[in-house]
Amino acid sequence: MNNDLFRFIRVQKRYSQRKFAEKVGISKGLVSLIETNERPVTRSTAAKVLSALGISDKELEAIAKLQSILKGDETKIE
C-alpha cells in the first residue's frame, strides 16, 4: 500500500483523519504524515488499515485498480 492509496481508502470510507486514526489504532499525526508523503506506509500500518476496515487482499487490489482508473492511469491496469 502506498501513501496515495492509504489516503484514497480513508477518503472513500468518508473518515476524517482523526476518526480514521482511531479506527485503525494509529495517531492522527501519523495519518497526516503519511498523506503528505513525509512518512511511508509501513507493512504494520497497512496491516492495521486492512484489518480494521475488513479489507481483503483481493479487495485491496480492486481498490487500487479503481484508484488508477479515477486518476487516469488505466495503462497500469492489467
Backbone hydrogen bonds, N-H to C=O, Kabsch-Sander energy under -0.5 kcal/mol:
donor,donor_aa,acceptor,acceptor_aa,energy
6,F,2,N,-2.2
7,R,3,N,-2.1
8,F,4,D,-2.6
9,I,5,L,-2.7
10,R,6,F,-1.9
11,V,7,R,-2.9
12,Q,8,F,-2.8
13,K,9,I,-1.9
14,R,11,V,-1.3
15,Y,10,R,-2.1
20,F,16,S,-2.7
21,A,17,Q,-2.5
22,E,18,R,-2.2
23,K,19,K,-2.6
24,V,20,F,-2.6
25,G,21,A,-2.4
26,I,21,A,-2.1
31,V,27,S,-1.7
32,S,28,K,-2.4
33,L,29,G,-2.5
34,I,30,L,-2.6
35,E,31,V,-2.5
36,T,32,S,-1.4
37,N,34,I,-1.6
38,E,33,L,-2.8
39,R,33,L,-1.3
42,T,40,P,-0.8
46,A,42,T,-2.7
47,A,43,R,-2.4
48,K,44,S,-2.0
49,V,45,T,-2.3
50,L,46,A,-2.6
51,S,47,A,-2.5
52,A,48,K,-2.9
53,L,49,V,-2.1
54,G,50,L,-0.7
54,G,51,S,-0.7
55,I,50,L,-2.4
56,S,54,G,-0.5
60,L,56,S,-2.5
61,E,57,D,-2.1
62,A,58,K,-1.8
63,I,59,E,-2.5
64,A,60,L,-2.5
65,K,61,E,-2.0
66,L,62,A,-2.3
67,Q,63,I,-2.6
68,S,64,A,-2.1
69,I,65,K,-2.2
70,L,66,L,-2.6
71,K,67,Q,-1.9
72,G,68,S,-0.6
72,G,69,I,-1.0
73,D,68,S,-3.4
76,K,73,D,-2.2
77,I,74,E,-1.6
